[in-house]
Amino acid sequence: MIRCLLCLLLTGCAAPDLKRVATPATTARAEAGRERYWAEQRTQQPDPAPAFEWLELRRPEHTEDGVLHAATVEYLRIPRSP
């Protein structure tokens, strides 16, 4: 057991390589991995609720100044209060 540990220490396998510097390719791969992770996280988040609501106003058929108006539907956009 001790012999195995000594061999690892003597060959340098147990210690990190301090001379190793991140290459541009390694940095690009790490950045791409981070982007994929956060893209996956964003897809799992629920969509935020809209900041407004639509109110439907129905006007039946009516006569105004002797003119017959058809039934209409109008939509009002109302801001949602916090």
PyMOL Python script that loads the backbone (N, CA, C, O; Angstrom):
from pymol import cmd

cmd.read_pdbstr("""\
ATOM      1  N   MET A   1       0.832  -1.192   0.000  1.00  0.00           N
ATOM      2  CA  MET A   1       0.000   0.000   0.000  1.00  0.00           C
ATOM      3  C   MET A   1       0.872   1.250   0.000  1.00  0.00           C
ATOM      4  O   MET A   1       0.660   2.172  -0.788  1.00  0.00           O
ATOM      5  N   ILE A   2       1.855   1.267   0.894  1.00  0.00           N
ATOM      6  CA  ILE A   2       2.748   2.430   0.980  1.00  0.00           C
ATOM      7  C   ILE A   2       3.570   2.549  -0.292  1.00  0.00           C
ATOM      8  O   ILE A   2       3.870   3.650  -0.753  1.00  0.00           O
ATOM      9  N   ARG A   3       3.931   1.392  -0.857  1.00  0.00           N
ATOM     10  CA  ARG A   3       4.718   1.409  -2.079  1.00  0.00           C
ATOM     11  C   ARG A   3       3.926   2.076  -3.218  1.00  0.00           C
ATOM     12  O   ARG A   3       4.491   2.825  -4.015  1.00  0.00           O
ATOM     13  N   CYS A   4       2.616   1.798  -3.287  1.00  0.00           N
ATOM     14  CA  CYS A   4       1.785   2.391  -4.341  1.00  0.00           C
ATOM     15  C   CYS A   4       1.706   3.904  -4.178  1.00  0.00           C
ATOM     16  O   CYS A   4       1.802   4.644  -5.157  1.00  0.00           O
ATOM     17  N   LEU A   5       1.534   4.362  -2.945  1.00  0.00           N
ATOM     18  CA  LEU A   5       1.478   5.796  -2.690  1.00  0.00           C
ATOM     19  C   LEU A   5       2.798   6.473  -3.021  1.00  0.00           C
ATOM     20  O   LEU A   5       2.817   7.565  -3.589  1.00  0.00           O
ATOM     21  N   LEU A   6       3.898   5.826  -2.665  1.00  0.00           N
ATOM     22  CA  LEU A   6       5.203   6.401  -2.987  1.00  0.00           C
ATOM     23  C   LEU A   6       5.414   6.489  -4.489  1.00  0.00           C
ATOM     24  O   LEU A   6       5.968   7.467  -4.990  1.00  0.00           O
ATOM     25  N   CYS A   7       4.970   5.458  -5.208  1.00  0.00           N
ATOM     26  CA  CYS A   7       5.106   5.492  -6.672  1.00  0.00           C
ATOM     27  C   CYS A   7       4.295   6.637  -7.265  1.00  0.00           C
ATOM     28  O   CYS A   7       4.757   7.322  -8.178  1.00  0.00           O
ATOM     29  N   LEU A   8       3.078   6.845  -6.744  1.00  0.00           N
ATOM     30  CA  LEU A   8       2.258   7.938  -7.248  1.00  0.00           C
ATOM     31  C   LEU A   8       2.895   9.291  -6.962  1.00  0.00           C
ATOM     32  O   LEU A   8       2.899  10.175  -7.819  1.00  0.00           O
ATOM     33  N   LEU A   9       3.425   9.449  -5.773  1.00  0.00           N
ATOM     34  CA  LEU A   9       4.054  10.718  -5.423  1.00  0.00           C
ATOM     35  C   LEU A   9       5.315  10.969  -6.246  1.00  0.00           C
ATOM     36  O   LEU A   9       5.572  12.098  -6.664  1.00  0.00           O
ATOM     37  N   LEU A  10       6.093   9.929  -6.476  1.00  0.00           N
ATOM     38  CA  LEU A  10       7.336  10.093  -7.228  1.00  0.00           C
ATOM     39  C   LEU A  10       7.062  10.385  -8.705  1.00  0.00           C
ATOM     40  O   LEU A  10       7.819  11.124  -9.334  1.00  0.00           O
ATOM     41  N   THR A  11       6.001   9.820  -9.261  1.00  0.00           N
ATOM     42  CA  THR A  11       5.721  10.049 -10.678  1.00  0.00           C
ATOM     43  C   THR A  11       4.954  11.345 -10.896  1.00  0.00           C
ATOM     44  O   THR A  11       4.860  11.818 -12.028  1.00  0.00           O
ATOM     45  N   GLY A  12       4.402  11.928  -9.835  1.00  0.00           N
ATOM     46  CA  GLY A  12       3.708  13.189  -9.964  1.00  0.00           C
ATOM     47  C   GLY A  12       2.221  13.036 -10.245  1.00  0.00           C
ATOM     48  O   GLY A  12       1.551  14.033 -10.510  1.00  0.00           O
ATOM     49  N   CYS A  13       1.695  11.849 -10.198  1.00  0.00           N
ATOM     50  CA  CYS A  13       0.280  11.632 -10.503  1.00  0.00           C
ATOM     51  C   CYS A  13      -0.628  12.140  -9.388  1.00  0.00           C
ATOM     52  O   CYS A  13      -1.785  12.478  -9.639  1.00  0.00           O
ATOM     53  N   ALA A  14      -0.123  12.197  -8.176  1.00  0.00           N
ATOM     54  CA  ALA A  14      -0.975  12.589  -7.062  1.00  0.00           C
ATOM     55  C   ALA A  14      -1.046  14.100  -6.899  1.00  0.00           C
ATOM     56  O   ALA A  14      -1.946  14.607  -6.229  1.00  0.00           O
ATOM     57  N   ALA A  15      -0.112  14.823  -7.502  1.00  0.00           N
ATOM     58  CA  ALA A  15      -0.090  16.274  -7.344  1.00  0.00           C
ATOM     59  C   ALA A  15      -0.632  16.931  -8.613  1.00  0.00           C
ATOM     60  O   ALA A  15      -0.406  16.422  -9.711  1.00  0.00           O
ATOM     61  N   PRO A  16      -1.338  18.041  -8.481  1.00  0.00           N
ATOM     62  CA  PRO A  16      -1.821  18.736  -9.672  1.00  0.00           C
ATOM     63  C   PRO A  16      -0.668  19.359 -10.443  1.00  0.00           C
ATOM     64  O   PRO A  16       0.347  19.743  -9.862  1.00  0.00           O
ATOM     65  N   ASP A  17      -0.831  19.452 -11.728  1.00  0.00           N
ATOM     66  CA  ASP A  17       0.190  20.047 -12.582  1.00  0.00           C
ATOM     67  C   ASP A  17       0.037  21.567 -12.516  1.00  0.00           C
ATOM     68  O   ASP A  17      -0.899  22.120 -13.093  1.00  0.00           O
ATOM     69  N   LEU A  18       0.932  22.232 -11.831  1.00  0.00           N
ATOM     70  CA  LEU A  18       0.831  23.673 -11.646  1.00  0.00           C
ATOM     71  C   LEU A  18       1.254  24.457 -12.879  1.00  0.00           C
ATOM     72  O   LEU A  18       0.936  25.640 -13.003  1.00  0.00           O
ATOM     73  N   LYS A  19       1.969  23.805 -13.791  1.00  0.00           N
ATOM     74  CA  LYS A  19       2.429  24.492 -14.994  1.00  0.00           C
ATOM     75  C   LYS A  19       1.352  24.522 -16.081  1.00  0.00           C
ATOM     76  O   LYS A  19       1.481  25.241 -17.071  1.00  0.00           O
ATOM     77  N   ARG A  20       0.316  23.754 -15.892  1.00  0.00           N
ATOM     78  CA  ARG A  20      -0.732  23.659 -16.913  1.00  0.00           C
ATOM     79  C   ARG A  20      -1.551  24.950 -16.954  1.00  0.00           C
ATOM     80  O   ARG A  20      -2.065  25.406 -15.932  1.00  0.00           O
ATOM     81  N   VAL A  21      -1.662  25.519 -18.128  1.00  0.00           N
ATOM     82  CA  VAL A  21      -2.407  26.758 -18.330  1.00  0.00           C
ATOM     83  C   VAL A  21      -3.568  26.435 -19.266  1.00  0.00           C
ATOM     84  O   VAL A  21      -3.425  25.654 -20.207  1.00  0.00           O
ATOM     85  N   ALA A  22      -4.705  27.041 -18.997  1.00  0.00           N
ATOM     86  CA  ALA A  22      -5.881  26.802 -19.836  1.00  0.00           C
ATOM     87  C   ALA A  22      -5.632  27.345 -21.241  1.00  0.00           C
ATOM     88  O   ALA A  22      -5.258  28.503 -21.422  1.00  0.00           O
ATOM     89  N   THR A  23      -5.846  26.488 -22.216  1.00  0.00           N
ATOM     90  CA  THR A  23      -5.680  26.901 -23.609  1.00  0.00           C
ATOM     91  C   THR A  23      -6.978  27.558 -24.077  1.00  0.00           C
ATOM     92  O   THR A  23      -8.022  27.382 -23.448  1.00  0.00           O
ATOM     93  N   PRO A  24      -6.924  28.307 -25.165  1.00  0.00           N
ATOM     94  CA  PRO A  24      -8.162  28.920 -25.670  1.00  0.00           C
ATOM     95  C   PRO A  24      -9.232  27.872 -25.996  1.00  0.00           C
ATOM     96  O   PRO A  24     -10.423  28.124 -25.812  1.00  0.00           O
ATOM     97  N   ALA A  25      -8.811  26.701 -26.479  1.00  0.00           N
ATOM     98  CA  ALA A  25      -9.782  25.656 -26.801  1.00  0.00           C
ATOM     99  C   ALA A  25     -10.460  25.140 -25.530  1.00  0.00           C
ATOM    100  O   ALA A  25     -11.669  24.907 -25.522  1.00  0.00           O
ATOM    101  N   THR A  26      -9.690  24.964 -24.467  1.00  0.00           N
ATOM    102  CA  THR A  26     -10.253  24.497 -23.197  1.00  0.00           C
ATOM    103  C   THR A  26     -11.211  25.535 -22.630  1.00  0.00           C
ATOM    104  O   THR A  26     -12.286  25.195 -22.137  1.00  0.00           O
ATOM    105  N   THR A  27     -10.819  26.784 -22.701  1.00  0.00           N
ATOM    106  CA  THR A  27     -11.686  27.858 -22.208  1.00  0.00           C
ATOM    107  C   THR A  27     -12.972  27.938 -23.021  1.00  0.00           C
ATOM    108  O   THR A  27     -14.044  28.144 -22.452  1.00  0.00           O
ATOM    109  N   ALA A  28     -12.887  27.779 -24.336  1.00  0.00           N
ATOM    110  CA  ALA A  28     -14.070  27.820 -25.191  1.00  0.00           C
ATOM    111  C   ALA A  28     -15.004  26.656 -24.885  1.00  0.00           C
ATOM    112  O   ALA A  28     -16.222  26.831 -24.851  1.00  0.00           O
ATOM    113  N   ARG A  29     -14.442  25.463 -24.660  1.00  0.00           N
ATOM    114  CA  ARG A  29     -15.278  24.302 -24.319  1.00  0.00           C
ATOM    115  C   ARG A  29     -15.975  24.510 -22.983  1.00  0.00           C
ATOM    116  O   ARG A  29     -17.144  24.157 -22.832  1.00  0.00           O
ATOM    117  N   ALA A  30     -15.270  25.078 -22.016  1.00  0.00           N
ATOM    118  CA  ALA A  30     -15.874  25.332 -20.707  1.00  0.00           C
ATOM    119  C   ALA A  30     -16.992  26.356 -20.821  1.00  0.00           C
ATOM    120  O   ALA A  30     -18.047  26.197 -20.206  1.00  0.00           O
ATOM    121  N   GLU A  31     -16.768  27.403 -21.601  1.00  0.00           N
ATOM    122  CA  GLU A  31     -17.798  28.433 -21.796  1.00  0.00           C
ATOM    123  C   GLU A  31     -19.018  27.852 -22.512  1.00  0.00           C
ATOM    124  O   GLU A  31     -20.154  28.167 -22.156  1.00  0.00           O
ATOM    125  N   ALA A  32     -18.792  27.013 -23.509  1.00  0.00           N
ATOM    126  CA  ALA A  32     -19.905  26.380 -24.228  1.00  0.00           C
ATOM    127  C   ALA A  32     -20.700  25.478 -23.285  1.00  0.00           C
ATOM    128  O   ALA A  32     -21.928  25.428 -23.363  1.00  0.00           O
ATOM    129  N   GLY A  33     -20.016  24.775 -22.407  1.00  0.00           N
ATOM    130  CA  GLY A  33     -20.705  23.930 -21.428  1.00  0.00           C
ATOM    131  C   GLY A  33     -21.553  24.752 -20.479  1.00  0.00           C
ATOM    132  O   GLY A  33     -22.675  24.369 -20.150  1.00  0.00           O
ATOM    133  N   ARG A  34     -21.017  25.885 -20.037  1.00  0.00           N
ATOM    134  CA  ARG A  34     -21.795  26.768 -19.146  1.00  0.00           C
ATOM    135  C   ARG A  34     -23.029  27.305 -19.864  1.00  0.00           C
ATOM    136  O   ARG A  34     -24.110  27.361 -19.277  1.00  0.00           O
ATOM    137  N   GLU A  35     -22.877  27.701 -21.129  1.00  0.00           N
ATOM    138  CA  GLU A  35     -24.004  28.220 -21.891  1.00  0.00           C
ATOM    139  C   GLU A  35     -25.091  27.152 -22.074  1.00  0.00           C
ATOM    140  O   GLU A  35     -26.281  27.437 -21.942  1.00  0.00           O
ATOM    141  N   ARG A  36     -24.667  25.921 -22.379  1.00  0.00           N
ATOM    142  CA  ARG A  36     -25.657  24.838 -22.526  1.00  0.00           C
ATOM    143  C   ARG A  36     -26.390  24.596 -21.213  1.00  0.00           C
ATOM    144  O   ARG A  36     -27.601  24.378 -21.209  1.00  0.00           O
ATOM    145  N   TYR A  37     -25.660  24.632 -20.098  1.00  0.00           N
ATOM    146  CA  TYR A  37     -26.284  24.429 -18.786  1.00  0.00           C
ATOM    147  C   TYR A  37     -27.332  25.506 -18.508  1.00  0.00           C
ATOM    148  O   TYR A  37     -28.457  25.194 -18.119  1.00  0.00           O
ATOM    149  N   TRP A  38     -26.962  26.771 -18.708  1.00  0.00           N
ATOM    150  CA  TRP A  38     -27.903  27.851 -18.408  1.00  0.00           C
ATOM    151  C   TRP A  38     -29.057  27.889 -19.398  1.00  0.00           C
ATOM    152  O   TRP A  38     -30.163  28.280 -19.026  1.00  0.00           O
ATOM    153  N   ALA A  39     -28.832  27.495 -20.644  1.00  0.00           N
ATOM    154  CA  ALA A  39     -29.936  27.413 -21.611  1.00  0.00           C
ATOM    155  C   ALA A  39     -30.937  26.350 -21.157  1.00  0.00           C
ATOM    156  O   ALA A  39     -32.147  26.553 -21.261  1.00  0.00           O
ATOM    157  N   GLU A  40     -30.444  25.236 -20.662  1.00  0.00           N
ATOM    158  CA  GLU A  40     -31.330  24.184 -20.148  1.00  0.00           C
ATOM    159  C   GLU A  40     -32.088  24.674 -18.917  1.00  0.00           C
ATOM    160  O   GLU A  40     -33.272  24.376 -18.762  1.00  0.00           O
ATOM    161  N   GLN A  41     -31.421  25.418 -18.047  1.00  0.00           N
ATOM    162  CA  GLN A  41     -32.087  25.950 -16.863  1.00  0.00           C
ATOM    163  C   GLN A  41     -33.194  26.927 -17.247  1.00  0.00           C
ATOM    164  O   GLN A  41     -34.265  26.918 -16.641  1.00  0.00           O
ATOM    165  N   ARG A  42     -32.942  27.774 -18.256  1.00  0.00           N
ATOM    166  CA  ARG A  42     -33.952  28.746 -18.685  1.00  0.00           C
ATOM    167  C   ARG A  42     -35.175  28.062 -19.276  1.00  0.00           C
ATOM    168  O   ARG A  42     -36.295  28.541 -19.098  1.00  0.00           O
ATOM    169  N   THR A  43     -34.979  26.938 -19.984  1.00  0.00           N
ATOM    170  CA  THR A  43     -36.130  26.252 -20.580  1.00  0.00           C
ATOM    171  C   THR A  43     -37.010  25.603 -19.517  1.00  0.00           C
ATOM    172  O   THR A  43     -38.188  25.353 -19.769  1.00  0.00           O
ATOM    173  N   GLN A  44     -36.472  25.328 -18.350  1.00  0.00           N
ATOM    174  CA  GLN A  44     -37.251  24.675 -17.302  1.00  0.00           C
ATOM    175  C   GLN A  44     -37.976  25.669 -16.402  1.00  0.00           C
ATOM    176  O   GLN A  44     -38.758  25.264 -15.542  1.00  0.00           O
ATOM    177  N   GLN A  45     -37.732  26.947 -16.584  1.00  0.00           N
ATOM    178  CA  GLN A  45     -38.416  27.960 -15.781  1.00  0.00           C
ATOM    179  C   GLN A  45     -39.800  28.235 -16.362  1.00  0.00           C
ATOM    180  O   GLN A  45     -39.963  28.244 -17.582  1.00  0.00           O
ATOM    181  N   PRO A  46     -40.801  28.459 -15.505  1.00  0.00           N
ATOM    182  CA  PRO A  46     -42.129  28.788 -16.038  1.00  0.00           C
ATOM    183  C   PRO A  46     -42.124  30.178 -16.669  1.00  0.00           C
ATOM    184  O   PRO A  46     -41.347  31.052 -16.284  1.00  0.00           O
ATOM    185  N   ASP A  47     -43.006  30.356 -17.641  1.00  0.00           N
ATOM    186  CA  ASP A  47     -43.115  31.665 -18.282  1.00  0.00           C
ATOM    187  C   ASP A  47     -43.676  32.668 -17.282  1.00  0.00           C
ATOM    188  O   ASP A  47     -44.596  32.338 -16.534  1.00  0.00           O
ATOM    189  N   PRO A  48     -43.142  33.882 -17.255  1.00  0.00           N
ATOM    190  CA  PRO A  48     -43.668  34.879 -16.322  1.00  0.00           C
ATOM    191  C   PRO A  48     -45.098  35.281 -16.713  1.00  0.00           C
ATOM    192  O   PRO A  48     -45.464  35.287 -17.889  1.00  0.00           O
ATOM    193  N   ALA A  49     -45.868  35.606 -15.718  1.00  0.00           N
ATOM    194  CA  ALA A  49     -47.243  36.033 -15.976  1.00  0.00           C
ATOM    195  C   ALA A  49     -47.222  37.373 -16.719  1.00  0.00           C
ATOM    196  O   ALA A  49     -46.362  38.212 -16.452  1.00  0.00           O
ATOM    197  N   PRO A  50     -48.153  37.576 -17.640  1.00  0.00           N
ATOM    198  CA  PRO A  50     -48.164  38.858 -18.354  1.00  0.00           C
ATOM    199  C   PRO A  50     -48.459  40.005 -17.392  1.00  0.00           C
ATOM    200  O   PRO A  50     -49.110  39.809 -16.366  1.00  0.00           O
ATOM    201  N   ALA A  51     -47.989  41.180 -17.720  1.00  0.00           N
ATOM    202  CA  ALA A  51     -48.163  42.351 -16.859  1.00  0.00           C
ATOM    203  C   ALA A  51     -49.499  43.033 -17.106  1.00  0.00           C
ATOM    204  O   ALA A  51     -49.739  44.126 -16.591  1.00  0.00           O
ATOM    205  N   PHE A  52     -50.371  42.404 -17.888  1.00  0.00           N
ATOM    206  CA  PHE A  52     -51.668  43.007 -18.184  1.00  0.00           C
ATOM    207  C   PHE A  52     -52.707  41.906 -18.366  1.00  0.00           C
ATOM    208  O   PHE A  52     -52.366  40.733 -18.518  1.00  0.00           O
ATOM    209  N   GLU A  53     -53.956  42.294 -18.348  1.00  0.00           N
ATOM    210  CA  GLU A  53     -55.070  41.391 -18.605  1.00  0.00           C
ATOM    211  C   GLU A  53     -55.945  41.996 -19.695  1.00  0.00           C
ATOM    212  O   GLU A  53     -55.953  43.211 -19.893  1.00  0.00           O
ATOM    213  N   TRP A  54     -56.673  41.151 -20.390  1.00  0.00           N
ATOM    214  CA  TRP A  54     -57.602  41.615 -21.413  1.00  0.00           C
ATOM    215  C   TRP A  54     -59.020  41.544 -20.865  1.00  0.00           C
ATOM    216  O   TRP A  54     -59.436  40.513 -20.336  1.00  0.00           O
ATOM    217  N   LEU A  55     -59.755  42.629 -20.991  1.00  0.00           N
ATOM    218  CA  LEU A  55     -61.142  42.690 -20.561  1.00  0.00           C
ATOM    219  C   LEU A  55     -62.013  42.767 -21.810  1.00  0.00           C
ATOM    220  O   LEU A  55     -61.851  43.659 -22.642  1.00  0.00           O
ATOM    221  N   GLU A  56     -62.934  41.823 -21.925  1.00  0.00           N
ATOM    222  CA  GLU A  56     -63.800  41.762 -23.098  1.00  0.00           C
ATOM    223  C   GLU A  56     -65.082  42.547 -22.831  1.00  0.00           C
ATOM    224  O   GLU A  56     -65.785  42.282 -21.855  1.00  0.00           O
ATOM    225  N   LEU A  57     -65.382  43.510 -23.696  1.00  0.00           N
ATOM    226  CA  LEU A  57     -66.607  44.300 -23.592  1.00  0.00           C
ATOM    227  C   LEU A  57     -67.499  43.976 -24.784  1.00  0.00           C
ATOM    228  O   LEU A  57     -67.112  44.193 -25.932  1.00  0.00           O
ATOM    229  N   ARG A  58     -68.686  43.458 -24.510  1.00  0.00           N
ATOM    230  CA  ARG A  58     -69.650  43.129 -25.569  1.00  0.00           C
ATOM    231  C   ARG A  58     -70.761  44.177 -25.587  1.00  0.00           C
ATOM    232  O   ARG A  58     -71.356  44.489 -24.556  1.00  0.00           O
ATOM    233  N   ARG A  59     -71.024  44.709 -26.766  1.00  0.00           N
ATOM    234  CA  ARG A  59     -72.144  45.646 -26.936  1.00  0.00           C
ATOM    235  C   ARG A  59     -73.162  44.970 -27.833  1.00  0.00           C
ATOM    236  O   ARG A  59     -72.840  44.579 -28.955  1.00  0.00           O
ATOM    237  N   PRO A  60     -74.372  44.830 -27.357  1.00  0.00           N
ATOM    238  CA  PRO A  60     -75.391  44.193 -28.198  1.00  0.00           C
ATOM    239  C   PRO A  60     -75.806  45.132 -29.331  1.00  0.00           C
ATOM    240  O   PRO A  60     -75.426  46.302 -29.374  1.00  0.00           O
ATOM    241  N   GLU A  61     -76.582  44.584 -30.226  1.00  0.00           N
ATOM    242  CA  GLU A  61     -77.109  45.388 -31.316  1.00  0.00           C
ATOM    243  C   GLU A  61     -77.968  46.509 -30.721  1.00  0.00           C
ATOM    244  O   GLU A  61     -78.794  46.270 -29.840  1.00  0.00           O
ATOM    245  N   HIS A  62     -77.761  47.736 -31.215  1.00  0.00           N
ATOM    246  CA  HIS A  62     -78.495  48.862 -30.636  1.00  0.00           C
ATOM    247  C   HIS A  62     -78.735  49.940 -31.693  1.00  0.00           C
ATOM    248  O   HIS A  62     -78.091  49.984 -32.741  1.00  0.00           O
ATOM    249  N   THR A  63     -79.681  50.794 -31.369  1.00  0.00           N
ATOM    250  CA  THR A  63     -80.003  51.906 -32.261  1.00  0.00           C
ATOM    251  C   THR A  63     -79.522  53.196 -31.622  1.00  0.00           C
ATOM    252  O   THR A  63     -79.790  53.455 -30.449  1.00  0.00           O
ATOM    253  N   GLU A  64     -78.808  54.007 -32.399  1.00  0.00           N
ATOM    254  CA  GLU A  64     -78.274  55.269 -31.897  1.00  0.00           C
ATOM    255  C   GLU A  64     -78.580  56.349 -32.937  1.00  0.00           C
ATOM    256  O   GLU A  64     -78.106  56.274 -34.070  1.00  0.00           O
ATOM    257  N   ASP A  65     -79.365  57.344 -32.555  1.00  0.00           N
ATOM    258  CA  ASP A  65     -79.776  58.426 -33.455  1.00  0.00           C
ATOM    259  C   ASP A  65     -80.427  57.885 -34.724  1.00  0.00           C
ATOM    260  O   ASP A  65     -80.198  58.401 -35.818  1.00  0.00           O
ATOM    261  N   GLY A  66     -81.227  56.857 -34.570  1.00  0.00           N
ATOM    262  CA  GLY A  66     -81.937  56.284 -35.706  1.00  0.00           C
ATOM    263  C   GLY A  66     -81.093  55.350 -36.551  1.00  0.00           C
ATOM    264  O   GLY A  66     -81.574  54.845 -37.565  1.00  0.00           O
ATOM    265  N   VAL A  67     -79.844  55.105 -36.162  1.00  0.00           N
ATOM    266  CA  VAL A  67     -78.963  54.212 -36.928  1.00  0.00           C
ATOM    267  C   VAL A  67     -78.836  52.900 -36.159  1.00  0.00           C
ATOM    268  O   VAL A  67     -78.570  52.905 -34.957  1.00  0.00           O
ATOM    269  N   LEU A  68     -79.024  51.777 -36.850  1.00  0.00           N
ATOM    270  CA  LEU A  68     -78.920  50.459 -36.232  1.00  0.00           C
ATOM    271  C   LEU A  68     -77.459  50.006 -36.275  1.00  0.00           C
ATOM    272  O   LEU A  68     -76.883  49.850 -37.352  1.00  0.00           O
ATOM    273  N   HIS A  69     -76.872  49.799 -35.110  1.00  0.00           N
ATOM    274  CA  HIS A  69     -75.474  49.338 -35.014  1.00  0.00           C
ATOM    275  C   HIS A  69     -75.464  47.852 -34.697  1.00  0.00           C
ATOM    276  O   HIS A  69     -76.240  47.388 -33.862  1.00  0.00           O
ATOM    277  N   ALA A  70     -74.589  47.102 -35.359  1.00  0.00           N
ATOM    278  CA  ALA A  70     -74.466  45.660 -35.123  1.00  0.00           C
ATOM    279  C   ALA A  70     -73.794  45.417 -33.772  1.00  0.00           C
ATOM    280  O   ALA A  70     -73.168  46.308 -33.199  1.00  0.00           O
ATOM    281  N   ALA A  71     -73.940  44.199 -33.287  1.00  0.00           N
ATOM    282  CA  ALA A  71     -73.280  43.819 -32.031  1.00  0.00           C
ATOM    283  C   ALA A  71     -71.763  43.842 -32.234  1.00  0.00           C
ATOM    284  O   ALA A  71     -71.265  43.427 -33.281  1.00  0.00           O
ATOM    285  N   THR A  72     -71.046  44.322 -31.244  1.00  0.00           N
ATOM    286  CA  THR A  72     -69.583  44.409 -31.343  1.00  0.00           C
ATOM    287  C   THR A  72     -68.935  43.867 -30.081  1.00  0.00           C
ATOM    288  O   THR A  72     -69.560  43.774 -29.024  1.00  0.00           O
ATOM    289  N   VAL A  73     -67.689  43.518 -30.217  1.00  0.00           N
ATOM    290  CA  VAL A  73     -66.869  43.076 -29.083  1.00  0.00           C
ATOM    291  C   VAL A  73     -65.598  43.906 -29.121  1.00  0.00           C
ATOM    292  O   VAL A  73     -64.922  43.975 -30.148  1.00  0.00           O
ATOM    293  N   GLU A  74     -65.274  44.536 -28.000  1.00  0.00           N
ATOM    294  CA  GLU A  74     -64.036  45.309 -27.884  1.00  0.00           C
ATOM    295  C   GLU A  74     -63.217  44.726 -26.737  1.00  0.00           C
ATOM    296  O   GLU A  74     -63.764  44.188 -25.775  1.00  0.00           O
ATOM    297  N   TYR A  75     -61.926  44.841 -26.853  1.00  0.00           N
ATOM    298  CA  TYR A  75     -61.026  44.328 -25.827  1.00  0.00           C
ATOM    299  C   TYR A  75     -60.214  45.498 -25.269  1.00  0.00           C
ATOM    300  O   TYR A  75     -59.626  46.281 -26.014  1.00  0.00           O
ATOM    301  N   LEU A  76     -60.200  45.594 -23.955  1.00  0.00           N
ATOM    302  CA  LEU A  76     -59.395  46.607 -23.270  1.00  0.00           C
ATOM    303  C   LEU A  76     -58.219  45.937 -22.592  1.00  0.00           C
ATOM    304  O   LEU A  76     -58.366  44.892 -21.959  1.00  0.00           O
ATOM    305  N   ARG A  77     -57.078  46.531 -22.724  1.00  0.00           N
ATOM    306  CA  ARG A  77     -55.879  46.017 -22.068  1.00  0.00           C
ATOM    307  C   ARG A  77     -55.727  46.753 -20.754  1.00  0.00           C
ATOM    308  O   ARG A  77     -55.569  47.974 -20.736  1.00  0.00           O
ATOM    309  N   ILE A  78     -55.775  46.009 -19.637  1.00  0.00           N
ATOM    310  CA  ILE A  78     -55.733  46.603 -18.300  1.00  0.00           C
ATOM    311  C   ILE A  78     -54.454  46.142 -17.603  1.00  0.00           C
ATOM    312  O   ILE A  78     -54.205  44.939 -17.524  1.00  0.00           O
ATOM    313  N   PRO A  79     -53.637  47.071 -17.093  1.00  0.00           N
ATOM    314  CA  PRO A  79     -52.428  46.661 -16.369  1.00  0.00           C
ATOM    315  C   PRO A  79     -52.765  45.866 -15.122  1.00  0.00           C
ATOM    316  O   PRO A  79     -53.734  46.170 -14.427  1.00  0.00           O
ATOM    317  N   ARG A  80     -51.975  44.862 -14.842  1.00  0.00           N
ATOM    318  CA  ARG A  80     -52.161  44.035 -13.653  1.00  0.00           C
ATOM    319  C   ARG A  80     -51.436  44.702 -12.490  1.00  0.00           C
ATOM    320  O   ARG A  80     -50.273  45.087 -12.610  1.00  0.00           O
ATOM    321  N   SER A  81     -52.128  44.835 -11.371  1.00  0.00           N
ATOM    322  CA  SER A  81     -51.511  45.464 -10.201  1.00  0.00           C
ATOM    323  C   SER A  81     -50.712  44.420  -9.423  1.00  0.00           C
ATOM    324  O   SER A  81     -51.098  43.252  -9.379  1.00  0.00           O
ATOM    325  N   PRO A  82     -49.608  44.829  -8.813  1.00  0.00           N
ATOM    326  CA  PRO A  82     -48.759  43.864  -8.097  1.00  0.00           C
ATOM    327  C   PRO A  82     -49.353  43.325  -6.842  1.00  0.00           C
ATOM    328  O   PRO A  82     -48.728  42.510  -6.163  1.00  0.00           O
TER     329      PRO A  82
END
""", "prot")
cmd.dss("prot")
cmd.show_as("cartoon", "prot")
cmd.util.cbc("prot")
cmd.orient("prot")
